[in-house]
Amino acid sequence: MLITDIPLATIIVMIIAFAVSFLNMTIQRLLINRMCGWEEYKAMRRETAEYQSQLLQAMRANDTKQIEKLKKRESQIRNMQAKMMKPQTVLLPISFSYVIIWWVFLIPVYGGNAVAYVPGFGGIPVLIWYMICSFFFGTLASRVIGITPIE
């Protein structure tokens, strides 16, 4: 691959990572809606976060009464967490199927050649560039679609 091909390769990998990330988050949102309902999911997420925060504060303050009080709710919180994990568990095998993109398209086309260039670091191989883009667009997609709240 010539150095002039790097900008095109960079953009192609970014587009693939963008599409896969938004597809993944859309599927996750649909699974959440179907399995437990969006409003219930948000309420459970809020309640578990509040519980974790209260437990952490009680542990830092060494407040045994508060810790005991919170421990009584622990099984309820664990049930909520298990219910919230169901959509992610269903999505996991689907997410692993995206690895096929690497072997079917990205690796045969780009191999070990650099597809992006970062000053000071040099060329970045396709798998590392895809992971960087995937993490970035995955975070962006989860915020845009509402899986992870912007607070």
C-alpha positions as CSV (number, residue, x, y, z in Angstrom):
1,M,0.0,0.0,0.0
2,L,1.3,3.4,-0.9
3,I,1.5,6.3,1.6
4,T,-1.2,8.0,-0.5
5,D,-3.6,5.2,0.3
6,I,-3.4,5.8,4.0
7,P,-6.1,8.6,4.2
8,L,-8.6,6.5,2.2
9,A,-7.8,3.4,4.4
10,T,-8.1,5.5,7.5
11,I,-11.6,6.8,6.5
12,I,-12.8,3.3,5.4
13,V,-11.9,1.7,8.7
14,M,-13.5,4.6,10.5
15,I,-16.7,4.2,8.5
16,I,-16.8,0.5,9.3
17,A,-16.2,1.0,13.0
18,F,-18.9,3.8,13.0
19,A,-21.4,1.5,11.3
20,V,-20.7,-1.5,13.5
21,S,-20.8,0.6,16.7
22,F,-24.1,2.3,15.9
23,L,-25.6,-1.0,14.7
24,N,-24.5,-2.7,18.0
25,M,-26.0,0.1,20.2
26,T,-29.2,0.1,18.2
27,I,-29.6,-3.6,18.7
28,Q,-28.8,-3.3,22.4
29,R,-31.4,-0.5,22.7
30,L,-34.0,-2.7,21.0
31,L,-33.2,-5.7,23.2
32,I,-33.5,-3.5,26.3
33,N,-36.9,-2.2,25.1
34,R,-38.1,-5.8,24.4
35,M,-36.7,-7.5,27.5
36,C,-37.4,-5.1,30.3
37,G,-38.7,-1.8,28.9
38,W,-36.7,1.4,28.6
39,E,-38.2,3.3,31.5
40,E,-37.8,0.3,33.8
41,Y,-34.2,-0.1,32.7
42,K,-33.4,3.6,33.4
43,A,-35.0,3.3,36.8
44,M,-33.1,0.2,37.7
45,R,-29.8,1.7,36.5
46,R,-30.5,4.8,38.6
47,E,-31.4,2.8,41.7
48,T,-28.3,0.5,41.4
49,A,-26.0,3.5,40.9
50,E,-27.6,5.2,44.0
51,Y,-27.2,2.0,46.0
52,Q,-23.5,1.7,45.0
53,S,-22.9,5.3,45.9
54,Q,-24.6,4.9,49.3
55,L,-22.7,1.7,50.0
56,L,-19.4,3.3,49.1
57,Q,-20.1,6.3,51.3
58,A,-21.0,4.1,54.2
59,M,-17.9,1.9,53.8
60,R,-15.7,5.0,53.7
61,A,-17.3,6.4,56.8
62,N,-17.2,3.0,58.4
63,D,-20.9,3.3,59.2
64,T,-21.8,-0.3,60.2
65,K,-25.5,0.5,60.7
66,Q,-25.9,2.0,57.2
67,I,-23.9,-0.9,55.7
68,E,-26.2,-3.4,57.4
69,K,-29.3,-1.5,56.2
70,L,-27.9,-1.5,52.6
71,K,-27.0,-5.2,52.8
72,K,-30.7,-5.9,53.2
73,R,-31.3,-4.5,49.7
74,E,-28.4,-6.4,48.2
75,S,-30.4,-9.3,46.8
76,Q,-32.9,-6.9,45.2
77,I,-30.1,-4.9,43.6
78,R,-28.4,-8.1,42.3
79,N,-31.7,-9.1,40.8
80,M,-32.0,-5.7,39.1
81,Q,-28.4,-6.0,37.8
82,A,-29.1,-9.5,36.4
83,K,-32.2,-8.2,34.6
84,M,-30.2,-5.3,33.2
85,M,-27.4,-7.7,32.0
86,K,-29.8,-9.9,30.0
87,P,-29.8,-7.7,26.8
88,Q,-26.0,-7.4,27.0
89,T,-25.7,-11.2,27.3
90,V,-27.9,-11.7,24.3
91,L,-25.8,-9.1,22.4
92,L,-22.4,-10.7,23.2
93,P,-22.5,-13.4,20.6
94,I,-23.7,-10.9,18.0
95,S,-20.8,-8.6,19.0
96,F,-18.3,-11.4,18.5
97,S,-19.6,-12.0,15.0
98,Y,-18.2,-8.6,14.0
99,V,-14.7,-10.1,14.4
100,I,-15.5,-11.7,11.0
101,I,-15.2,-8.3,9.5
102,W,-11.5,-8.4,10.5
103,W,-10.8,-11.7,8.8
104,V,-13.0,-11.3,5.8
105,F,-12.3,-7.7,4.9
106,L,-9.9,-5.7,6.9
107,I,-6.9,-8.1,7.3
108,P,-7.0,-9.4,3.7
109,V,-7.3,-5.9,2.3
110,Y,-4.9,-4.1,4.5
111,G,-2.8,-6.8,6.2
112,G,-0.1,-5.5,8.5
113,N,0.2,-2.2,6.6
114,A,-0.4,1.1,8.4
115,V,-3.9,2.5,7.8
116,A,-3.5,5.6,9.9
117,Y,-0.6,7.9,10.8
118,V,-0.2,9.7,14.1
119,P,2.6,12.2,14.3
120,G,5.1,11.1,17.0
121,F,3.8,7.5,16.9
122,G,4.1,6.7,13.2
123,G,1.9,4.3,11.3
124,I,-0.9,2.4,13.0
125,P,-1.9,-1.1,11.8
126,V,-5.5,-1.9,10.8
127,L,-6.5,-3.9,13.9
128,I,-5.3,-1.2,16.4
129,W,-6.8,1.6,14.3
130,Y,-10.1,-0.3,14.2
131,M,-10.1,-0.8,18.0
132,I,-9.4,2.8,18.6
133,C,-12.2,3.9,16.2
134,S,-14.5,1.2,17.7
135,F,-14.0,2.4,21.3
136,F,-14.5,6.0,20.2
137,F,-17.6,5.4,18.1
138,G,-19.0,2.9,20.6
139,T,-18.9,5.5,23.4
140,L,-20.4,8.1,21.1
141,A,-23.2,5.7,19.9
142,S,-24.0,4.6,23.5
143,R,-24.5,8.3,24.4
144,V,-26.4,9.3,21.3
145,I,-28.7,6.3,21.5
146,G,-29.2,6.7,25.2
147,I,-27.7,3.5,26.6
148,T,-25.2,5.5,28.6
149,P,-26.6,8.7,30.0
150,I,-24.8,12.1,29.5
151,E,-24.6,13.5,33.0
